[in-house]
Amino acid sequence: MADSERLSAPGCWAACTNFSRTRKGILLFAEIILCLVILICFSASTPGYSSLSVVEMILAAIFFVVYMCDLHTKIPFINWPWSDFFRTLIAAILYLITSIVVLVERGNHSKIVAGVKAMGAALKHRGKGLRSQGPFLPLPAEIVW
């Protein structure tokens, strides 16, 4: 029995890591890293704004695990592409508002860097939400970024 578990483990690992090589997997991983950088910058300057990047990092990690382990096919009652789209849309709006507030306030360099990174994250979320849906969300040619 231990031999069969050992033989099935590389196939399971390959199935889980295949998603991380796709465009959507790379974007979700980049989102997690960007949220971590924003969290570090906000924690250094104004800890009150760091909760947004913590929540977004956790949600991005949850979606990464769901797609990586192919759970979105096992839980069909949730429309995963639309959930991911609305998550990125709300994140883009909140990051944009937060970055404007942080950039308007006068502060130290880490606060400015955090505001610029959050603005970049908002722009990244804006493009990711529409492009990463794949065949689940057909878009007219004039909406594609």
Buried (B, 14 or more C-beta within 10 A) or exposed (E): EEEEEEEEEEEEEEEEEEBBEBEBBEBBBBBBEBBEBBBBBBBBBBEEBBEBBBEBBEBBBEBBEBBBBEBBEEEEEEEBBEBBBEBBBBBBEBBBEBBBEBBEEEBEEBBBBBBBBBBBBBBBBBEBBBBBBEEEBEEEEEEEE
